[in-house]
Amino acid sequence: MIDFHCHLDLYPDTSSVIAECIQRKIFVLAITTTPLAWEELRKRTEGGMRIRVAPGLHPELVPQRFSELPILLDLIKQSPYVGEVGIDGGRNLKEHYGLQVNVFKEIAASCASMGGRVISIHSRNAAKDVLDVIEKTPDIGIPILHWFSGSKNDLARAIKLGCWFSVGPGMLKSAKGKELLNIMPRDRVLTETDGPFVEMEGSTIMPWDVEKAEHLIADVWSISHQEVQETLIQNFTKIGSFAKSVSNGS
Ligand code: MN
């Protein structure tokens, strides 16, 4: 199983979640919301050969934490994976929208200058501006739009720009989410949970709940659960090879 967008460090019991991910052999991209969390989480996940930790700066935290941008830009040199980054067009963030766009532009430019990165991107209510940055930064690497919720036109443009997508039970419970999934190229889809910020049947979503996403994908694509798993592993392998090709042996 693959959970390509999970906030492992924000579970109240991070250690036991990490231990269970290792025991269940789940591939996890542990994204962070501040670059300051990266080092600590790397240490805590050292025993997990299937866990990668990505330095990020969540767009919702940009107004308070944009001074940490230089730290993130420095970590981008070391890590082939970056996230969570992006732009949020929510009403409460309107005042700082321009700042978010500028921060995301700098992050994208930094990824491009390193030969490209695998980037987990937040684009809620901001698909157009996120895609503008991606379009203007062709060497950004592999942009993965997490929980994409834009319009079908935005999606068509994202596909044209070479974007990938990570989808989870939270997104796929809506008819719109399923409709978008049906349009996404099957060779550019990964699973995610966005845990712990999603509730499922009254409890917090866990990385192994990506299995529920696999079943939902099987329904939408009208193929077997096993075929979905095979496709996801193939996709994941491509991402892994790209990450390896751009990392300096670290
Ligand atoms: Mn997230």
Residues whose N, C-alpha, C, O or C-beta is under 5 A from the ligand:
A	BS01	MN	E84 D194
